[in-house]
Amino acid sequence: MTEDQSINLVFAIGALVLVASVLFSRRIGFGYIIRAVLGWVAIFAVFILIFSYRAELLGVWNKVTGELLGANDQQVVGETLRLRQSADGHFWVNAQVNGTPVRFLVDSGATTTAMTLDTARAANVDIDESGFPVQIITANGRVEAQRGFIQSLQVGPMMAEDFPVVVAEAFGGSNVLGMNFLSAMESWRVERMEMILVPPSPSDDTQ
């Protein structure tokens, strides 16, 4: 049992003892007391679950609100794309994959851009399902993935064609924009709570 769980358990027991003592002091019927105690147990259980899984719930909240309001997290200024840091401490970007809206987590620690299998299929990504899988090291361990290509990837003012990705069902619910995209930029940097992506100059494209 972790320290947080121990604190939660002590808090819950103390609260239940307090509630029970109040009810008994009023000499209320035993059946009513049992129902009241069970009701409070349920309430405290919900609060403990919310507190224990607050990080996971925050991630889900950010994903849902990002899908609905994500456009406010990014802004095109001149030729640059500026991303505001999300409440979870990460940077998210709304992209177009073959014309399909897809939300990516920008991760400089990821070598290759990665997509979930369902998202890749919905966006008509060309997946080499007959080829040998590649081994990808993720935060959750080693994952087998298939290679694929995005015919058209648009991120703000930046456009890439035949862009390589890896695809796997085991990636869960997040798509990741990795270093194979960031390294193609003229530059990228983080200033305070904002990530700034500068696309390559036209002269670089023609070289």
Beta strands, then each sheet from edge to edge (+ up, - down):
strand 1: 74-77
strand 2: 80-84
strand 3: 91-97
strand 4: 100-106
strand 5: 114-116
strand 6: 126-127
strand 7: 134-138
strand 8: 141-155
strand 9: 158-168
strand 10: 175-177
strand 11: 187-191
strand 12: 194-198
sheet 1: 1+ 2- 12+ 11-
sheet 2: 5+ 9+ 8- 3+ 4- 10-
sheet 3: 5+ 9+ 8- 6+
sheet 4: 5+ 9+ 8- 7+
end
